[in-house]
Amino acid sequence: AIPGTGRASGRSVSCGSFAGTGGRLAAEAAAKAFEQNRNNQASVWKNPESGHSGSVTPTKTYQLANGQYCREYHQKITVGGQTETSYGTACRQADGTWKTQS
């Protein structure tokens, strides 16, 4: 499936850089957002143990000259009642996983 179409490809996706504050839940939400969500459709998560929560929203989907798909996104994370927003890009790797770009 092409990212941004709303259709799942069935591939395993991992986003290790999202594992910070939200742990596994944040990484899973990011993976779902990058692989399945349409642009501007959020994937949300909440850690019931810590109370931390957040969302990942793809905002743009594009294909590089080498055929690799990338998605621009914004992320919101709420910890202790304070929300922070960040922006980034993630690109699909040859093995079907997504890697955030630095």
N, C-alpha and C positions, 0 to 999 in steps of 0.2 A: 504494500500500500504506500501511497505517497503521503508523507506527513502533511497535516492540515486538511485532509479530506474527510476526517472523521471516521475513517475505516481502519480497524486494527490489522496489523500484519501478522500477529501471532508470534512475533519474535520476542526473545528475552531482551530486556532493556535495563541497563543499570546506569546510575548517575552518582558515582561515589562522592563527588564534590558537594552534594546536597546533604551529606550525612552529618553535618555539624550539629546545630542546635536541634533540628527535628529528627535526627537519626534516620532510621529505616523508613519511617512514614513520609518524611520529606522527600527522600530519594525515590520512593515509589510514586508519589504524586508527580514529581518532575518527570519520571520515565513515562508515566501515563500521558501527561500533558504533551510531551514532545512527540510521542508516537501516535496518539489517537485524537487529541483535541483539535478542533478547528481553531483558527486564529481568533483571539479574544475570548476563548472559552477556558475558564480557570479549572484547575484541579486543586482541591483543598485537602488539608490534613489537620489533625489535632492529636496531640499526644495526651492521652488521658492521665498518664502518670505525672508528667511535668506541667501540664496545662499549656504548653507551648503550642502554637498553631501557625498556619500559614497557607499560602497559595502560590501556584506557579501558573502563569498565563502566557502562552505563546502569542506573539503579536505579529510576526511576519515569518513566512516560509519561503525559502528560495533554494535553488540548486546551483552549486558551483560548476565551473567549467569541467571539472573532473567527474561530474555526475553525483557528487556527494550532496545530500540534503542537509540544510541547516535551518535552525529556527531561532529567531530573536525572541526574547521573553522578558517579562518582569516578574519579580518574586517579592512577596510580602511575608515577613516573619514577625510574629508577636510573641515577645518574651516578657513576662512580668508586667503586662499591660502596655508595654512600649512596642510600637510597630515600626519596623524599618523596611524600606523598599530598595531593591537593587535591580539592575538590568544586566542582561548578558546574552550570549549566543551559545547554542549547543549544536553540534553537528553529528550526524549519524555515521558511525564507523562501519567498516566493511563487515564486521561480525554482527551488526544489527544493534549494537549498544550505542548510547549517546554520550558524547564527551563535551563538557563545557569548555569554552575557549577562554584563554586568559588574555 
